[in-house]
Amino acid sequence: MNIFFGTAGFSYKDWLGVVYPSDLKRRKVHPLTYLARFLDCCEINSSFYGYIRSNAGKGWCKAVAEVNPSFQFTAKLFQGFTHSARGSKAPVPFTLKVSGEDEKLAREGLDSIAIEGRLGAVLLQFPISFKNADDTRDYLFGLIRKFNNYPLVLEIRHESWNDPDILERLIELGVAFLQH
């Protein structure tokens, strides 16, 4: 088993002069190239808010390859797969309307990193309002089946998911479980 240390994101203006040297841009060094000298991985936060563009994923892989051949990324799955639209209640029974185009765009971005051998995991991050019930379990395991070609990590925040049977099922499916 390998343990990787990294950051949640890499593109923060307030990191300049604190995490990154203040002259990083002048040196023409990509922030990921700099981080990869010291860390093993980075979580891609932006993929929760929008799809990873293939050229961006390839560029990130290239940036870290220069200094750390074993560097890995964790990418959050786009929020349209895990969260109801902002300001709306979750439908009952729970289901989210995600188009085939949405799935295609999500996969293209994830694949741009996976093809390079740098996709450590895809994080399925659900809100605390996502509670364990028949409909939510059906949705969850359907989503896991849909994206089972990637290494998956499930982040569920509601305590109702503390169920040994569910944890056993996740283990059988090879899905890592993260809980707060």
Phi, psi and omega per residue, in radians:
M1 nan 2.345 3.088
N2 -1.803 2.525 3.040
I3 -1.991 2.220 -3.130
F4 -1.950 2.466 3.079
F5 -2.016 2.330 -3.131
G6 -2.839 -2.872 -3.090
T7 -2.056 2.781 3.005
A8 -1.654 1.602 -3.091
G9 1.691 3.002 -3.132
F10 -2.604 -0.146 -3.030
S11 -2.003 1.397 -3.133
Y12 -2.218 2.170 -3.101
K13 -1.056 -0.626 -3.089
D14 -1.311 -0.038 3.058
W15 -1.450 -0.324 -3.133
L16 -1.131 2.190 -3.095
G17 1.488 -0.127 3.104
V18 -2.023 -1.089 3.092
V19 -1.540 -0.790 3.138
Y20 -1.756 2.638 3.004
P21 -1.058 2.542 -3.091
S22 -1.115 -0.337 -3.129
D23 -1.799 0.421 -3.087
L24 -0.995 -0.787 -3.140
K25 -1.134 -0.717 3.140
R26 -1.110 -0.601 3.096
R27 -1.296 -0.181 -3.100
K28 1.014 0.796 3.101
V29 -1.919 2.240 3.099
H30 -1.209 2.437 3.122
P31 -0.926 -0.655 3.128
L32 -1.194 -0.612 3.087
T33 -1.088 -0.737 3.112
Y34 -1.124 -0.879 -3.121
L35 -1.067 -0.688 -3.078
A36 -1.128 -0.268 3.060
R37 -1.238 -0.412 -3.020
F38 -2.078 -0.362 -3.021
L39 -2.192 2.928 -3.078
D40 -1.819 -0.303 -3.049
C41 -2.763 2.952 3.101
C42 -2.639 2.357 3.038
E43 -1.494 2.311 3.090
I44 -1.575 1.831 3.141
N45 -1.347 -0.590 -3.031
S46 -1.093 -0.415 -3.121
S47 -1.216 -0.269 3.051
F48 -1.274 -0.580 -3.056
Y49 -1.662 -0.370 3.137
G50 -2.873 2.821 -3.079
Y51 -1.254 2.567 3.051
I52 -1.260 2.179 3.036
R53 -1.296 2.394 -3.086
S54 -0.947 -0.748 -3.127
N55 -1.160 -0.549 3.089
A56 -1.210 -0.804 3.115
G57 -1.013 -0.772 3.113
K58 -1.118 -0.704 3.130
G59 -1.130 -0.706 3.099
W60 -1.100 -0.731 3.119
C61 -1.087 -0.735 3.121
K62 -1.127 -0.696 -3.111
A63 -1.083 -0.667 -3.112
V64 -1.478 -0.503 -3.101
A65 -1.059 -0.530 -3.120
E66 -1.056 -0.530 -3.020
V67 -2.179 -0.287 -3.066
N68 -2.579 1.647 -3.072
P69 -1.111 -0.326 -3.126
S70 -1.799 0.143 -3.108
F71 -1.061 2.415 -3.124
Q72 -2.193 2.718 3.050
F73 -2.044 2.536 2.897
T74 -1.954 2.266 -3.137
A75 -2.028 2.318 3.041
K76 -1.312 2.416 3.038
L77 -1.235 2.473 -3.125
F78 -0.895 2.370 -3.056
Q79 -1.020 -0.381 3.104
G80 -1.089 -0.361 3.116
F81 -1.538 -0.272 -2.997
T82 -2.219 -0.291 -3.060
H83 -2.247 2.495 2.981
S84 -1.181 2.747 3.113
A85 -0.990 2.489 -3.120
R86 -0.938 2.296 3.111
G87 1.487 -0.002 3.120
S88 -2.015 2.670 3.104
K89 -1.429 2.661 3.080
A90 -1.145 2.366 3.133
P91 -1.197 2.642 3.060
V92 -2.148 2.105 -0.018
P93 -1.197 2.718 -3.034
F94 -1.195 2.165 2.998
T95 -2.779 2.566 3.092
L96 -2.070 2.380 -3.141
K97 -1.497 1.716 3.125
V98 -2.012 2.198 -3.065
S99 -1.376 2.862 3.034
G100 -1.060 -0.599 3.100
E101 -1.143 -0.703 3.082
D102 -1.044 -0.792 3.136
E103 -1.103 -0.730 3.136
K104 -1.058 -0.809 -3.134
L105 -1.141 -0.696 3.111
A106 -1.092 -0.795 -3.120
R107 -1.149 -0.702 3.128
E108 -1.018 -0.761 3.128
G109 -1.174 -0.806 3.123
L110 -1.108 -0.716 -3.136
D111 -1.111 -0.568 -3.132
S112 -1.086 -0.443 3.109
I113 -1.637 -0.713 -3.123
A114 -1.077 -0.703 -3.140
I115 -1.038 -0.550 3.133
E116 -1.446 -0.018 -3.137
G117 1.305 0.419 -3.043
R118 -2.056 0.156 3.125
L119 -1.617 1.741 -3.141
G120 -1.278 -0.646 -3.125
A121 -2.933 2.741 2.963
V122 -1.959 2.177 -3.097
L123 -1.639 2.080 3.022
L124 -1.654 1.764 -3.004
Q125 -1.869 1.948 -3.117
F126 -1.779 2.680 3.119
P127 -1.317 2.863 3.130
I128 -1.094 -0.406 3.126
S129 -1.271 -0.184 3.138
F130 -1.419 1.713 -3.048
K131 -1.783 2.674 3.137
N132 -1.212 2.022 3.083
A133 -2.711 2.958 -3.106
D134 -0.950 -0.832 -3.077
D135 -1.210 -0.659 3.138
T136 -1.256 -0.636 3.059
R137 -1.100 -0.755 3.106
D138 -1.034 -0.802 3.142
Y139 -1.095 -0.847 -3.096
L140 -1.006 -0.882 -3.082
F141 -1.251 -0.442 2.994
G142 -1.173 -0.710 3.115
L143 -1.164 -0.704 3.096
I144 -1.076 -0.773 3.102
R145 -1.064 -0.699 -3.101
K146 -1.092 -0.633 -3.059
F147 -1.994 0.411 -3.053
N148 -1.254 -0.076 3.064
N149 -1.417 -0.058 3.071
Y150 -1.947 2.685 2.997
P151 -1.220 2.132 -3.013
L152 -1.921 2.503 2.984
V153 -2.211 2.278 -3.098
L154 -1.858 2.154 3.068
E155 -1.963 1.902 3.100
I156 -2.145 2.318 -2.971
R157 -1.795 -0.263 -3.100
H158 -1.497 2.384 -3.067
E159 -1.113 -0.300 -3.134
S160 -1.128 -0.258 3.123
W161 -1.469 -0.067 3.084
N162 -1.275 1.312 -3.051
D163 -2.294 2.058 -3.098
P164 -0.973 -0.611 3.136
D165 -1.151 -0.701 3.122
I166 -1.186 -0.771 3.122
L167 -1.060 -0.718 3.110
E168 -1.103 -0.721 3.114
R169 -1.114 -0.720 3.099
L170 -1.089 -0.722 3.104
I171 -1.067 -0.795 3.131
E172 -1.028 -0.613 -3.136
L173 -1.472 -0.079 -3.138
G174 1.335 0.395 -3.137
V175 -1.702 2.170 3.072
A176 -1.298 2.654 -3.049
F177 -2.144 2.177 3.113
L178 -2.062 2.249 3.117
Q179 -2.380 2.542 3.102
H180 -1.534 nan nan
